Amino acid sequence: MKILLREGKKIYDGELSEKDISFSPISFKNTEYIISEPSTIEKISNASPDEIANILNLKVVDFDGIKIYHGSKKGLKLCYQDLNDNFSAIFSFGEYQPNRFICIFEGIIEK
């Protein structure tokens, strides 16, 4: 597994109570991808969440035997969305301030 693109770009900033959450699309290899709500990194297949956090230099905390993968800003968790069979987009996503959620596109990994 390796990182193919490192970005750090905010693609959502708002409330989650909105009917249609609209993440800004991301571009990779001349293709634009529409992002839905990302899944937590613990569920990623064909890749190691520990290795992803390490590659992106993000903090992993062990709390009562459960690993918590922190995003690049306080309150955010590391998440992903598969783009295809070979690539996954990595995000920091969560509640940044009360009722204010942000999503930061961190990069693309090759699985």
N, C-alpha and C positions, 0 to 999 in steps of 0.2 A: 504494500500500500504506500502511496506517496501523494503529496499535495501537488495539485496541478495549477491551482490559482489561489492566491491569498488576497482577499479583498478588504473586509472591514467596513462595509457600506450599509447604512441604515436603509431597510426596505419597507419598514412599517413603523408608524408612531401614532397611536390613538387608542380608543376604547375597544374592548372586545364585544361590547353590547351592540355594536353596529350590526345591522342585518348582513351586509355583504362586506366582509373584511377584504380589502384589496391590497395585497402585497405588491410592491413594485417588481416587475419581471427582472430576471437576471440573464445575462448573456455569457455564453461560453462557446468557443469554437464556432463562431458565426451563427449560433442558434440561440433564440430567446426562449427561456423557460418561464412558465407561469407557476407560481408557488402557492400551494395551499398551506394550511396550518401545519408546520413541521412536527415530526414525531420525536419523542425523547431519544437521545443517543443510545441509551441502554438497549433499545430494541433493534439497533442496526445489525444487519447480517453481513457476513463476508468481510467484516472489518472489526478492529478492536477499539472500543471507546477510549481505553487508556492510551493507546497509540495516537488516536486522533487528537485527544486533549494535549498530549505531549508535543506533537507536531505543531499545533497551534499555540503552544506555550500557555495553555489555560489550566486553571486550578482544578484539582480533583481532591475532594474531601471524603474521608471515610467516617461516617456517622453511624454509630451503633451497628457496624458490620455492613452498612449499605453505602455504596459509593455514590457521591453526588458530583456531577460534572458541571462546574460553573462556566457561565459564558464570559464574554469579555467585559461586561459591566455588571455592577452589583444588582442582584435580584434576577439575573437572567440565567437560564440553564442551557446547556449545550444540546442542540437538536439537529435533525437531518431530514432530508427528503431525497429519495432516489430519483435521479434524472433519467437513468437507463440502467442496463445490466452492468455497465462498467464504471459509472460515475455517480457520486452522491454529493449533494450540496450540504454544507455544514452551516448552521446558524446558531446565534445566541438569541434566545427568545424568552420573554416572560414579562412580569409586572415590574416595571422600573420605578414607578411612583404609584401611589394609590389610584387605581382605575386608569392608569396610563401604561399601555403595553408597547414594547418595542421589539423589533426583530432586526438583527444585524446579520447580513450575509457575510460569513467569515471566509468561505472559500469552497473549492471543489477538490475532492479526493478521488483518486483512482482506487477501486476496490481490488 
